[in-house]
Amino acid sequence: MPTAQIERRLALVWFLYFAGFGLYFPFWSLYLTENAALSGSEAGVVLATLSLMGMLAQPFWGQIADRTGSRTRVLGVIALGAALGFLGLYHARGFVGLLLANALFAGFHTAMIPMTVSVTLAILSDASHHAFGLVRAVGTVGFLVTAWTFPRALDALQASQGWEAVPGGPSEPRLELLFLASATLAVCAAAMTFSLPRTGAVSMQAGRGDWRALRRHRPYVRLTAFSLTVYLFTHGPMLFFPQLVVAHGGTLATVSNLWVPMIALEVPGLALSGMLVRRLGPRGLIAIGLAAAGLRWVLCGFFPSIPVFYVSSLLHGVTIAGLMMGTPLSVEAVVPAKLRSTGQGLVATSVHLGAMFSAVITGQVAGRFGIETPYAMGGLAALAMMAALPWILPEPHRPPEELAAEPVPALRP
């Protein structure tokens, strides 16, 4: 199959699934607090469940993919499972119902991105990092398309059907329709995965117990711990960002509009990430992303207003382009090729562990000290980590091709 055709199919998988993600992620916490009428603490627990299940699901799916070598098939199964999870969220009611439905959904959804990353890097193993950045950027375009259009389409549908907001009720009475649309897009993404290559680097198999060598590999362990800490400080504020916007006079349309500047720099950042990797290395990308995240939350925490939210949202794209490209490329630089799915999955597990605690802490701190407080705290902590990055996260000592070719048991601290 021609390389250009493979890249287009990979890009379409990213586009379709991220289009569903663009429906779900920006409005999920708002749905919990307004439509489901959960308290801040209950919403924090439901949001944390996503990360808790992700900690269990990602190593599980990563091991299946690496042991069987059927990474593209596993990716398709995960996408179908996520579609079923979206349907479960559509039907769930109440705190317990949403908690259980979200746990089921998370068992698949949380593994989707790291598995897609490992499949993409494996299929494009002979291409440049620039190709990976371009394919990944298409996913961001899908996210932006649905995040911007969904509120407008929902308002038009609600007006045509007479589904009007009532005093004391949710501002968007039928917001749960986002789950049906997300499920449809996830099914389409699953169908596209079965057209991807299943041979070559993407089919490499690991032996039983090979993954244990990663625990003794110091660069990988430090990267895993670093990722956990970053998301501990930065992820909770992202989850509760709609509440911050609404608390300062915004609406659902404002939240949707804010995704335009949030994504504006992400697409070119991802597309140019290959060039930046060559100049700065994966750690340089991480430093840029961490600095952008810290500055954004400092501005939101200390100077909260709708104009500041719009200006600071430009930093979101820089954050994603830095962290979401720098981290997986760092993993690719320090793990053997046959363990790439497990390596990506375990780092993603650490991310979800940090995100889980971050969601709970953010909900508690916001409820006690005000919604702006976790933004100020998280931003300052992220800037401090960025300043200490050369000591926290040294550059890998060996190039990717040497490590990939080295037998797994020979990995040394």
GIQUI-V776564 format. One record per run of one state. SS is the DSSP state (alpha for helix, beta for strand, coil for the rest). FROM is the first residue (numbers start at 1). TO is the last residue. If there is no record, write none. Layout:
# GIQUI-V776564
ss->{SS | SS}
from->{FROM | FROM}
to->{TO | TO}
This chain:
# GIQUI-V776564
ss->{coil | alpha | coil | alpha | coil | alpha | coil | alpha | coil | alpha | coil | alpha | coil | alpha | coil | alpha | coil | alpha | coil | alpha | coil | alpha | coil | alpha | coil | alpha | coil | alpha | coil | alpha | coil | alpha | coil | alpha | coil | alpha | coil | alpha | coil}
from->{1 | 3 | 36 | 40 | 69 | 71 | 92 | 94 | 124 | 129 | 162 | 177 | 194 | 200 | 204 | 210 | 217 | 218 | 240 | 241 | 248 | 252 | 272 | 273 | 303 | 306 | 313 | 314 | 335 | 337 | 370 | 373 | 388 | 389 | 393 | 400 | 406 | 408 | 411}
to->{2 | 35 | 39 | 68 | 70 | 91 | 93 | 123 | 128 | 161 | 176 | 193 | 199 | 203 | 209 | 216 | 217 | 239 | 240 | 247 | 251 | 271 | 272 | 302 | 305 | 312 | 313 | 334 | 336 | 369 | 372 | 387 | 388 | 392 | 399 | 405 | 407 | 410 | 413}
